[in-house]
């Protein structure tokens, strides 16, 4: 599941700027893929538009399901256990 997108950052006012940052970052990454983290660190607004995590390495677990009710969390866990 994708992270929740910050709609305020991607509205008609901010969307074109974010799209331009995506294009610029993609071009730089294609030229030097090993520098991807450094390239994205220079664009914090781009990262924040797509993710609430700004850690270089996210190792605190995932956020999927954190806004579910306790009943829904238990149902999700039970479903995943069947896979």
C-alpha positions in Angstrom: 0.0 0.0 0.0 1.3 3.5 -0.8 1.8 6.1 1.8 -0.9 8.7 2.2 -0.3 11.5 -0.2 -0.3 15.0 1.3 -3.1 16.5 -0.9 -2.3 20.0 0.1 1.1 19.7 -1.4 -0.2 18.1 -4.6 -3.1 20.5 -5.4 -3.2 22.8 -8.4 -1.0 25.3 -6.7 1.8 23.0 -5.5 1.4 20.1 -8.0 3.4 21.6 -10.8 6.3 22.4 -8.6 6.4 18.8 -7.2 6.1 17.4 -10.7 9.1 19.5 -11.8 11.1 18.2 -8.8 10.2 14.6 -9.7 11.4 15.2 -13.3 14.6 16.8 -12.1 15.3 14.1 -9.5 14.6 11.4 -12.0 17.0 12.9 -14.5 19.8 13.1 -11.9 19.1 9.6 -10.6 19.2 8.2 -14.1 22.7 9.8 -14.6 24.0 8.5 -11.2 21.8 5.9 -9.5 24.2 5.4 -6.7 23.5 8.9 -5.5 19.7 8.5 -5.3 19.5 9.1 -1.5 21.6 12.2 -1.7 19.6 13.5 -4.6 16.3 13.0 -2.8 17.7 14.5 0.5 18.1 17.8 -1.4 14.4 17.7 -2.1 12.6 17.3 1.2 9.3 18.8 -0.1 9.2 16.0 -2.7 9.8 13.3 -0.1 7.3 14.8 2.3 4.6 14.9 -0.4 4.7 11.1 -0.7 5.7 9.9 2.7 5.5 10.8 6.3 8.9 9.2 7.0 12.0 11.2 6.4 14.4 8.8 8.0 17.2 7.7 5.8 16.6 4.1 6.7 13.1 3.4 8.0 13.5 0.6 10.5 10.8 1.5 13.0 8.2 -0.7 11.4 5.5 0.2 8.8 2.6 2.5 9.2 0.1 0.5 7.2 -3.0 -0.1 9.3 -2.1 2.3 12.2 -5.4 4.2 11.7 -7.5 1.0 11.8 -9.7 0.2 14.7 -8.6 -2.6 17.1 -11.2 -4.9 15.6 -10.0 -4.2 12.0 -6.4 -4.7 13.1 -7.2 -8.1 14.5 -9.1 -9.0 11.3 -6.2 -7.9 9.2 -3.7 -9.9 11.3 -6.0 -13.0 11.0 -6.2 -12.6 7.3 -2.4 -12.2 6.9 -1.9 -15.3 8.9 -3.8 -17.3 6.3 -1.4 -16.3 3.5 
